[in-house]
Amino acid sequence: MSARTRSVDRMHAWYPEPLPLWDDDLWVDESRGNEDRVGTSTVDRSSVDKSSAAMIRVVEDTASAAPATPALPTWAHSIGVFDLETTGVDVTADRVVTAHVGVLDHTGAVVRSRAWLADPGVPIPEGATAVHGITTARARAEGRPVRDVVAEVVGELRALFAAGIPVVAYNAPYDFSLLKHEAVRHGVAPIADPSPVIDPLVLDKAFDRYRKGKRTLEVVAAHYRVVLEGAHDAAADAIAAGRVAQALAGRFALPAAVEELHTQQIAWARSQAESLTEYFIRVGRLDPADALDGSWPIR
C-alpha cells in the first residue's frame, strides 16, 4: 500500500458511513397487530423488531470499533507562532517590515500576541507593498527602528524555545533565515539553530504527498478548514499556520515527542527539495548542475 493510500484510508476511517437502521420501503400499519404490510406481502412484527435490533447492535459495534481521531500530542497543546512580512524574497538581502510572535492553546485560541511594524531603512518595493499592504511612507511614519524590532522578535522566540514551546512557521527556512541575516546586519545575536520548529508546509507534503494543487498557506489552510482572513498579514498568517499545524496533528499520527518531529522534518525537507530539484531539471526549469537547498529550518 502506498503512502498516499495509507493517508487517504486513515482520513476516511474516522468517518465511517453509518448503516441504515430502517429500510425506506418498509411501512407499518399499527392496526394490524403483529403483522405489518410491506408492499403486497405480510411480515411478522417480531421478525422486524429482531432485525432492527440486530442492525442497531451492528451500528454500535461498528462505532465502537472505528479508529478514533488521533488525540493531539502534548506539544500541540501550546504552540508558538511566527511570521514575517518583508521587502522581498531574498533572505540574505531583504528586510523585515512586519512581524508577529504569539502563542495558541490546544483549541487554537490566541493566548499571547505581539506584533511589530518596522521602518526597514530601505524603500519597500511596490511588489512587496502589493502583497502585504505596507508602503514606504507608512513604514517611515509609523514603524519603529528595525534593529529594535529584530532584537525584540529574537528575544520573544528565544523565550519560547527556552520554555520548550515549539514554534510554528510556514516555510520556516524563509522566516528564520531572513531573521538571522537581519540580526547579524544590526548587531543582534542571531538564533543560529532554532528548535523545536513545526513547519506545516513540510508536514503537509510529507503526509499528503500526492495531493494535487498549490501548497501556499491560503490553499493548505482551506484544505484543512482553517480560516485565514487577511492573508499576508503577519498576525493572520502566523495564527493560521499554527492552526494548520494543530489540524495536521489531529489528522495524522505525528510523533508525540516534538524533538523527534523536529528531526524528522529535517530529513523530509531535504527529501522534498531533492524531489523538486529532479522535477525542475526534467521540465527544464533548473540546470542539472544546480540543486535546491533542502536545509531546514534555517539556511
Buried (B, 14 or more C-beta within 10 A) or exposed (E): EEEEEEBBEBBEEEEEEEEEEEEEEBEEEEEEEEEBEBEEEEBEEEEBEEBBEEBEEEBEEEEEEEEEEBEBBEBBBBBBBBBBBBBBEEBEEBBBBBBBBBBBBEEBEBEBBEBBBBBBBBBBEEEBBEBBBBBBEBBEEEBEEBBBBBBBBBEBBEEBBEEEBBBBBBBBBBBBBBBBBBBBBBEBEBBEEBBBBBBBBBBBBBBBBEBEEEBEBEEBBBBBEBEBEEBBBBBBBBBBBBBBBBBBBBBBEBBBEBEEBBBBBBEBBBBBBEBBBBEBBEEEEBEEEEBBEBEBBBB
